[in-house]
Amino acid sequence: MADEAKLTRMCGTCSAGLPDGANFCPACGTAIQAEGGESIGQMLAGFASGTAEEIRKASQPVLTSPTGRKVAAGAAIGAVAAVAIPFVSIGVGALVGAGVAALRRSKSG
């Protein structure tokens, strides 16, 4: 563990490595945001909440139709079944479940 990697801050303008405590990029001169700016956790939280909002907006029309709800329920059942079957991923299970629900719907309608 003596060779632990050290994270290097990068300039947001030119991507040059920044020395510890730098206030300006030595390559392009851009002022560097002081320590204590947005943390990685805050950036990830912002990304996750933005992604969740985009998913909500995109899925709203689908989940308000009767067919869409049945397909989503099939996807959820497939995803849960995939957890019980170790060699099938959750995504594959969701796709299979949605496909089965859509196929049943198309045959009955």
N, C-alpha and C positions, 0 to 999 in steps of 0.2 A: 504494500500500500504506500510505499515511499514515493511512487511515481504518480500521485494523484493528479488528474488533469485540473487545470485552472481555467475558469471561464474568462474569456476576454471580451470586454465591451467593444462594440463596433459602432462606427459612425453611421448614423442614419442616412447621411447624404452620399458618402462615397464608399462606405463599407470598409474603411481602413480600421485596423486594430487601434484601440485607444490605450495609452498608458494609464496606470492607476492614478486617480485624482485629476485627470485632465479636464480642463474647462473648455478647451477648444481642440478641434481635430488637427493633428499635426500635418495631415495631408492636404485638407481643403480649407481649414480655418473656420468651419462651422462651429457655433457655440453649442456645447454639449449640455443636455439637461442635467441638472444637479442630481446627485444621489437622493433617493427618497421620492423620485418621480413615480410614475405608475409601475407597480411591481408586476412580475410575471403572473402572479396569482390574479391580480386585478385585470391584466390583459386577457387571461384565459376566461375569467368570469364574464367579462364584456363580450368576448367571442361566443361563449356558450349561450348567453342570454340573447344575443343577436341571432344566433343560429336557431334557437328555440322559437323565436318570434317569426323568423322566415318559414320554418316548418309549419307553425300554426297558421300563418296566412295562406300557405300553399295548400294545406290539407282542409281548410275550412269548407270550400265548395264540395269536395269529395265526401266529407263526413256528414254533410247535411242531406245527402241523397240516400234513399233506402238501399240502393245497390252498393254505394260506397261504404255504408256502415257494415253491410254483410261481408264485403271483401276485407275491410279492416279487421273485423272480428276473426275472419279466417286467417289473416296474417298474424294476429295475436296468438291464436291457438297454435299455429305452426311454429311460431317463435318459442312458445312455452314447451311444445313437444321437442323442439331441437335442444333445449336445455337438458332434457331427460335422455336424449340420445347423443352421446359424446362425440361421435364422428360427423355430426351434422351441425353446421354453424347456425346461429340464431337468424342471420340474414337469409340463408337458404331455407330454413324452416318457415320464415315469414313469407317468402316468395311462393313456396309450395302451398302453404295454407291459403294465401290470397288467390292463387291460381285455381285451387280446388273450389273455393267459394265462388269465384267468377264463373267457372265452368258450370257448376250447378245452377247458378242464376241464369246463364245463357240457355241451358237446356230446358229450364222450367218456364222461361219467359218467351 
